[in-house]
Structures are given as C-alpha cells and as structure tokens.
C-alpha cells in the first residue's frame, strides 16, 4: 500500500496532541480550494486528518490497463498564520499565502518509479526497473479575484530523472471559505528530454531485451489535461473528497511503443476524519 509508513507514523503520534490544539469555531481555510488540504479550521497550531481513499487508475504512464488501489489519506499539519507545514503520505512540505492573492508551495516527495510487473499483460517486459527517487516540487497559484474564484497555476517538478512543468488556469465552484466545494483546472504539461525518456523512451539495450523499437523523445509538450476536485463536509469531523483526472498525450508521446493509450485517466474518492 502506498504511503503506508507515513500512515502508521501519523497513528503513533496521534496521542501526543490534545483536543484543545484543534479547538475553535472559525472554519476559514488558508485558501478556499478543495484541492488544498487544510485541517486547521482557521486556528494556529497542530491539526491532523486521517482517512482512506480508493483510486481507479492506469497501471503506469501510457498504460491501457486499469486497476483499483486503496491508499491512506490526510496528513499532519502545523499552521502559523498564513503558513502551513505538513507531512502527508511520502511528502514533507510548506505552503503559504502572500498578499492574499498568492499561494506558494514547496515540498519534497518521492517518485514511485516503474516495475515490469506494473503491467499484468507483460507490456513492460524487458524495459527493466525504475527505482524510487526524490523529487522537489515548487508550485504557485495567483488568484485573479478576491475570493479565489479564478486563478493561474504553475508547477515545477525536478528530480534526478529530469524536469516537468505544469501551467494552467482554475475555477472554483461554491461560496464556502472552509475548503469544501469543487474546482476545475485546465492545464498544459511540458517536460525536458530526460523526463520524457524516463517514462516513454526506449534505449538500445531495452529495445533488444523487449523487442520494441528504440525510441528517443525530445523536450517539449507532454500533454493537455483537465482535473476536477471536490470536498464535502459529511459531519463536523468527517470529509468526503474526490478527484478525476484526464491527460491527453502529445503526438510524440503517443508515438512511443510504451504509450499503449493516447491518454491517462484517474478517478478517486475517499473519506477523512479531522481530529
């Protein structure tokens, strides 16, 4: 199970925090966006949310195989005014609001890599194993109005296997200020040649072992996509959340033998209990 170590760690530290750390009637989130976890209810100090989610997604990038996966959800957070420090899953990071219209985020997380066994049909046979690696993620959102109804977003992912960039525009639905409601993002994704070939390239040795054509990709457009998030408060301590993602690959990516599908898709839903 992905992120299971972090889930157990959060359970172990749970008794350390008293209920007074989470007290308060204010429910103003750092930013009122469903895609940004905020368990603080507008209060400074520690907050904790734990839950489970179920995802139906492609087995690997470019795959035409789909499967279900159960994952822990939530995380541990420390809020100090307009800054939140968090540990969620396999990511450790910070996010903060500046001038009421900028949301910045920086985190260190893990790329899970790829195994030949990720394909039940054997489509990755001969391509070898890709190890898990550390990635740095930097993100900024710029609100275009006072209540974060519209915004621009930019994200950079950098690791030992190259760099990826995402740029887009978002729209929030609903008037809540507590992070519930729904949002929609339209994005364009670009990558450098190293990142592109990590997912879709085939070097000479892999071509011989797999029988697939040698493939080398250049930097440039990776995909265009749409992402939908919602968050709903079932009760005071319970939240229902969900996400749907559709990413349509560029022509160069689609031409790779690894890309057995023209798109990548994911649908997930889960519940979180806020302590």
N, C-alpha and C positions, 0 to 999 in steps of 0.2 A: 504494500500500500504506500503510495507516495506520501511524503511528509509525515510518516508515522512517528518518527523520532521526535519531531517538534510537537506533535500532538501529546505524546507521553510526557514530555518536558513540561508542557503547559499544565497538565493534570497534576504533576508533582508540586508545582509552585502555587497552585490554587489556594491551599490553606493559608499561605502567607498573607494574603490580602483580606482585610476586613471589609464588611459591607459598607462601612462609613466612607471608604475610599470611592464608592460609586454613588453615594447619596446625592440627592438634588433633583429638583423638578424641571430644570432647564433641559431642553432637548435640541439645542442648536448645534448642528454638526459643524466641523471645521469648514467643509463646503457641502452644500446640499445635493450631492451627487451619489446615486445608488452604487456606482462602481467603486467608490472610495469607502472602505470600512472605517467606521468611527463608532466606537462603543462608549465614548466618554459622556454622552448626554449633556455636553456643554460644560463639563466640570474638569478642572485640573486634577492631575494625579493618575493613579493606575486604573485601568479598565481591562476587562477580559471577556472575550466571546469565544465559545466553543460549539462546534456542530459537525454535521456530516453533509456531504453533497454527493450526488450521483451524476456522472457525466457520460454522455453518449457521443463518441468522437472517433475520428480517424486514428488508425493504429500508429501511423507515423506520417511525416510530411510527404504529401503526394500519394498516399495510400488510397486504394479503393475498398479497403477493409475497415469495418467499424466495430466498436465494442463498447461495453459498459464498464465503468470504473468507479469505485467508491473511494472518496477522499475526505480526510478531515478538513474542517473549515474554521475560520475565525483567527484569533491571534491575541497576543498580549501587547498592550499599548500603554504608553506614558504620555499624557498631554500636559503641556505648559503653555497656556495661552494659544497662540496661533501656530504652535509647533507640536507635532506628534512623532514620537519614536516608537517603532513597532518591531515585533518579532512574529512573523506569520509563516507557517509552513517551513520552507527552507530559505526564507528571505529575512534579512535584517536591514532595516532602513529608517529613513526620516522623511516626513513631508511637512510642509509649512506654507502658510498663506502670507503674502506680502501685498500691501497697498489694496487689500480687499478684492483684487481682481487677478492676482497671480497665484497659482498653486504650483509649488515646486516639489519634486520628489527625487530622492536618491536611495538606491538600495543595492545590496549585494545578494545575489541569489545563485541558483545552480541550474545549468542546462543538463537535462537528464541523459543526453546522448542518444544513441540508437544501437539496438542489438539486432542481429539477424533474426532472432526469434520473435521480434515485434511483428513480423509477417507470418501468419498462420499458413499462408499459401506458399511460403518459400520464396517470395519475390525479392528478398534481400540476401539470399544465399550467395556467398562469395564476395560480398561487399565489406565484410569484416565488422568489427565492433567499434563504436564511437564511445569513448569514456565520458563520464560526467565531468563537467567543467564549471568553473566560477565565471559569472558574468556581472558586469556593472551596468545598472540601468539608471539613466537620467531622464526625467520627464518634466515638462512644463505645460500648464494649461493657462490660457489667457481668456478670462471672461469678457464677453462683448456687451454685457449689461449688468446691472447692479445685483440681480438675483440669480446669476448663473443659468440663465435660460439658454444662452448660446455661448460657445467658447471655441477657441482654436487649441489644438493639442500637438505637441511634438515630443517624440521619444527616441532616445538613442540607446541601443543595446551593444555593449562592447565586451569581447572576450578573447580568449586565446585563438579562437577559430574565426575571427573576423568581426565585422560590424554590421548592424542593421539599423535602419531609421524608419520611423513611422510619423506621418504628418496627416492631420485631418481636422474635421470640424464636428462639433457635437451639439445635440439638442436635448434639453431636459423637459420632461412632462410632469405635471403636478405642481402644487404650490407649497408642499411641505418643506420645512427647513431642517428636518432631522435626518436627512439622508435616505428617506423612503421615496417611493415613486418609480419613475422609469426614465431611461435615457437612451439615445441612439447616436452612434458615431459612424461617420463615413471617413475612410482612411485610404491613403496611398502608402505602400511599403516599398522601400528600396534596400538594396544590400550591396556590399562590396564583393569582389570575386571570391575571396576566401570564404566568406559566409555562404555565398551561393553554392560553391562547390562542396562545402561541408554537407549540405542537405541533398543536392541534386547532381553533383559531379561524379564522374567515374574515371579514376586514373588507370594507367596501363595495366598495373597489377590486378586491380579489381575487374577490369574488362576480361582478362584472361581467366580469372577464377570464377566469374559469374556468367560469362558468355554474353554479357551486354556490351553495347557499343561504347567505346571510350567517349567521354563527354566532358568538356570544359566550358564553364559558364563565365561570362564577364559581369562586371558590376553594372548596376542599373536598376530598372524597375523589377520588383519581385511580384507584386500583386496589388489589387484593389480589393477593399473589403468593407463589410458592414458589421457592426457589433451592437447588440441590444442587451441592456441590463435592467433588472427590476429588483426592488426590495420592498417588502411589505411587512408591517408590524402585526403579527398574529395576536400577541398579547404584550404586556409591558416588557417582559423579558425575552420574548420569542420573536425572531425574524425569519421570514421566508424570503429567499433570494433566488435569482435565476439569471442565466446568461445564454445568449445564442450568438454564434459567430459564423460568418461565411466569408471566405477569402478566395478570390478568383485569380489564378496564377497568370503571369505574363507569358507571352508566346515562347520565350527562351526556356522558361521553367517547364512549360507544358511539353516541350520537345525532348526533355530528358527522359530516358527509359525508366528512371526511378518514379517519375510522376505518372502513375497509372490512372490518375484522375486529374481533371482540369481545375479542381478546387479542393479546399479543405473546409470542413464544417465541424461544428461542435454545439451541443445543447446540454445544459446542466441546470440542476435545481437542487436546493438544499435548505436546511434549517440551522439557525444559530441561536444558542442561548446566551444572553448577556448577563453576567453576574453583577 
